[in-house]
């Protein structure tokens, strides 16, 4: 499907989804959010897909936030609806069955930081910058930032970022656990695609259930999460991939997974 504000390209079975509004530093307006939903719905039915890399067009920004011009005249009800739409996008990415990696190539502010946080893994370029500057605009984060940031970096650090609106660089983001690692700008996309490629060589059912165990379990107390993990662990043993994976190990050969 052609999009106005996104580019979706398949690169050796991995999708590279690029938010493409460089003149507005890839800010998320309603159309872009709706296109992200449509794009992920399309990718969800692509059985060959190994994962998704999400990035921003241009050298300057991943995504500089929700579109401030588009939000300027919203009333309370419309604001809530816009927040819910953004949250739906974040949840769709978070629960996507395949790994989603944010390749953060520049400013990841407000809704852009929230978009990165909805991804499974965040890799930042040397020039990436992160922040939740909503308080500068008289609002709070509306796409899940108040919930996901403390879960990733702890309440104290999250509240400092949320209440000051300060921007941090890629190395500080890495130090506090907001990103997994920092790579040179020109290695960003190749590195993310390499990671997806590495995961693609594992058992696909295990990859899906592992993400499900973490994503579904993180909201539960440890005991309930472990019960859920045991269910999903058990489910693995109903798959041919488990038979193949263990047989291959014991026969000292590489496994051939078939995703069933
Ligand atoms: N929405 C709409 N347009 C934006 C934008 C945004 N979030 N961020 C940047 N732009 C536009 C600018 O208005 C400017 O447009 P014009 O060329 O037409 O004037 C263009 O992108 C380039 O931006 P700047 O000239 O400001 O570039 P800069 O290098 O001087 O500054 C920046 C870069 C620090 C990222 C600055 O643009 C900035 O602070 N942007 C806003 C960041 C922000 O506040 N994000 C949070 C938005 S609220 C939110 O996201 C709520 C939520 O949780 C859902």
Boltz pocket constraint, residues with backbone or C-beta under 6 A from the ligand:
constraints:
  - pocket:
      binder: B
      contacts: [[A, 22], [A, 23], [A, 24], [A, 25], [A, 27], [A, 64], [A, 65], [A, 66], [A, 67], [A, 68], [A, 69], [A, 86], [A, 107], [A, 109], [A, 110], [A, 111], [A, 112], [A, 114], [A, 133], [A, 134], [A, 137], [A, 140], [A, 141], [A, 142], [A, 143], [A, 145]]
      max_distance: 6.0
